[in-house]
Amino acid sequence: MGPSVSVALCTYNGSAFLEEQLRSILDQSLRPAEIVVSDDGSTDGSAELVLSVVGAWQALHPGVVVALQVLRNEAPLGVTANFEQALSACTGDLIALSDQDDVWHADRLDRIVAAFQSRPSLQLLHTDARLVDAGGAPLGTTLLDTLGVSAEDRRAVRSGRALDALLRRNIVTGATMVVRRDLVERARPFPAAWVHDEWLAMVAAVSGEMDLLDEVLVDYRQHEGNQIGASSLDASGRLGRLTASRRARNARLLARAVALQERAGTFVPAPSAETLRRIDAKLAHERMRSALPAARIGRVRPVLRALRAGDYGRYGLGLQDVLRDLVQPV
């Protein structure tokens, strides 16, 4: 008998696309045993729509049982805390994260569960996704391509070196992710400085095994109501980042590095001494960046020192971050 699968689906005023997503989950070739919906204070009837859609589907499939649990937050928790709540309530061996507005390809769970069955040590598996517009029409690109995930980053994850990629930047999107339930337990509580999917990926890379199934198994919908969408890293987007204030971003990166360093020693199984050393070095790099002076001329020497040491390549986006640190206004 294979592992049981739960779906952690978070909603917030998502009624426009929610029915299509629910049906794509219920019509999987390998159906989940459980769907846990955590509604974050919706005012558009999202929670009631879940009950209606799943109830109607069950009536048409009386011989199939998919357990449903709907959690309702009177006051919104926010994306990360809402997903932590949904994930914590799941009982399956494997948990598939789900946004409210995407569409799963019919064999998504089949393909991913097979990978977990063949690799008992695997803690997290993520995939690519096809970008579609509000009406579901393909936009001609994929999520990983739009996010600028390089061939080297993909090779790093597939060869067991996910930490190499994740110390530079996050490349994992929750809507494409399936995790083992014990990874969620190990990762809780989720630090406030981290987004849920980024944190789960980092914990898996530091204390376990994660991988990339480089296939498109989700239609990732882009529309005006996205809480977290795909941010393009094309030339115009990079130019805009150079003119943005550096204070908020650097404070966020530092807070994340601090939280990771504080928690890494508590993970079970314990990370290697080399992994802990690299986490310390990542924190030192972000502290240096956050401490750069407002006067641009004063940034040149510490930035060039870190560049020569290779820190910008190991712990950031290389020359892109060098330029940011040299020219961004405070």
Secondary structure, DSSP 4 states (H G I P E B T S, - for coil): -PPPEEEEEEESS-HHHHHHHHHHHHT-SS--SEEEEEE-S-SSSHHHHHHHHHHHHHHH-TT---EEEEEE-SS---HHHHHHHHHHH--SSEEEEE-SS-EE-TTHHHHHHHHHHH-TT--EEEEEEEEE-TTS-EEEEEHHHHTT--HHHHHHHHTT-HHHHHTT-----GGGEEEEHHHHHHHPSPPTTS-HHHHHHHHHHHHS-EEEEEEEEEEEE--TT-SS-PPP-SHHHHHHHHHS-SHHHHHHHHHHHHHHHHHHTT-SSPPPHHHHHHHHHHHHHHHHHHT--SSGGGGHHHHHHHHHHTHHHHHS-THHHHHHHHH---
